[in-house]
């Protein structure tokens, strides 16, 4: 299957979009990543990742929801597409398969 | 505290410069949001630094702007189509919300469009006649004008065609045909009648188009007794398959009129039905020399409508200039006297279908006036339907004033609103057009039968028809939709939103009233016309013809009939039970055919010609047809040919007022002096609408038909007996009889068609008008719901409430009537102008029309207002 290659950061952003479920936009994603993973990311990096994902058809976007904090400017809300969900689960399956190949002796007990 | 700080403006300016417009808003929003967050966590300097860092990170190249990013809904520019789909959605919702009004509008429009569609089909059919000939615009037919009487006739003497070709270099080709109508053939010992028989020369096919399936166009008609058939005729005569018959038929022979053997030398494809030269069997012209040896091909005087000369002009020749040279040509050939009496007129081939002065070989002429009238009726009915639409939409406008107000406040411009309302109209019209196509499909078979036309209707494969449908949809949308659209879009938003707009009151708003007046004017004109045509027809049918037409059958003698045979037959016929009388003559008092000639008398004006219709009769003629003898005596079996009978009309020419005085008077006719032996009361030889001609009756041997008066009891049995006897007497011919009353009725078939068409169209017009009135009244009832409630509570009676609505419509219908009656009177007067005898247009038709309109409108208004008046006032008053 001709799956899109996803970079580590792109995967991170896609997962964030997926879990934020309709609330995902540039600033929110930046803050969420900072909060959950503790990684400081640059806004433009998030934007670029989002556009790439959209280009690949993994997310779609629509404009709406101006709020006070933004001085009335509208947000671009990203949502994950069915194709995006498939891609994520494929990546996960692949990882799972690789995990299973690790010898029991050295496999971290947590998984 | 956190919101007191604004991020550094210069960085925003940088972003503005760096980012494409479509991303700037979004990115800046994100940045500001983050800045707020940073301010909460850090001091202002740190936040500013982070802000700058993040902003400058956008220096990196962004993904190509071609990405789907640009195609998402927000950044796409709205275009016409977006608005259009929005308009359509709204239109659908509105249609569904006002089901009753949509139904009225759509059905009214559908009926109107269906009428137009039918008119279009009829017109296209009539206008298509003989347009398939490639040289049609250069082909002319030669007809005759009688200068002395101002009369016209189709055809010209036999010598004319060839002489024209000889004398005028402008003429590329000329040919003469002799139409022989129906003839008797005998194929393989089988007798059959063949219609569309014509004598034609090879040149015929170099002027007119035909597709030759076999045989040589140049030589097929050069030999005597050679014949060219159309494919269907060949199949009918010889049988065989479609694709082989053309070859098989060549060389076959058959008997013609029991006297000649014809040989097939060619087969042409069938001609389309839209031709006024509907020939099926071409006999070589040269055969006339033996088939009709009495014909004089150098005759310049006498002719029949069957002699048709066709000339093909060279390219670029002006027919008018050729026409101007014809009088000189006639002087040269006919001599001054004859040339002063008649002249020949070139008639364009395609005018043959429309000029009733000359007739054609199809037996059906459609006058340009009738076609114009048809177009008018179609358009007027469409207009009526459009008026419904306009009235209902403007009446309903109040319902939508809020919508318009809100739209305007939100920034809709007027043109946008106009477009929206036009889109709604278009949707409605489109639905109506589809419905009209369905209606037409259902109605067309009946219409074809009614009019006797071969109308084709293939709505989905016919480009001209599709174009017409598209145009009519567009036309109706604009005609019906434009005015309401401008009214609706013109509301002042504040007034509309404050509910200050009230329904335009009828007293102040006169457009709607004038439209109703117009509608009813159209409907009433049609009703009056229908009634007048119907009373005229009734008059034609019931006016005494001057002879008896009931229970008389006419049978033509075969051409080989000998006087001895028919003399013997007469006695046998008279012995049959049920036969009351038998008369042999050239034709019955009323007949499709007629013979004409001229006579002179002492004291006649030498510059004049006196035309009479000849009746070749026998001694039982008057008795059989119940003609009245006014003076003198009947021509009996012993009377010789110097004695004649005349009718009253001829006495006018002779200036004799008392029939008795005419007996013994001598006039000169057919190269002989004749004495008037009897005077017959005038009778109608053709349609009552024609003038009664002067008539001379004389006895002769060469009769061509028998008129048999039979008793009305056991009619069928008697006819069967006559048929049997006839077959026995003339084994070599087919018996074809017709009833005289049917022949007479046939004179009025065009009027009957007109009547049926009028009846149909006026029914549709009045129906559409009533739909409109119903819609309007129900709207008014809704509008004045509370008023009615209050009136009822205060004691108004049902009748007074019904009158509240009815009053206005009665006035409008009366106004419409006062406009409609002069129009109808004028139209009908010009219709009857060509009738010699007609019923004066009496007040009865007008009275009936107005009463009928009032009645129909009364029912419509009454029904709806009754419902309003009978409703419980509590309901209407509580509803607010």
Interface residues (C-beta under 8 A of the other chain):
Chain A: X25 X26 X27 X28 X30 X31 X42 X43 X44 X45 X47 X48 X51 X52 X54 X55 X57 X60 X61 X62 X63 X66 X67 X69 X70 X71 X73 X74 X75 X76
Chain B: X23 X25 X26 X27 X28 X29 X30 X31 X32 X33 X34 X36 X37 X53 X54 X57 X58 X60 X62 X63 X67 X68 X69 X72 X73 X74 X75
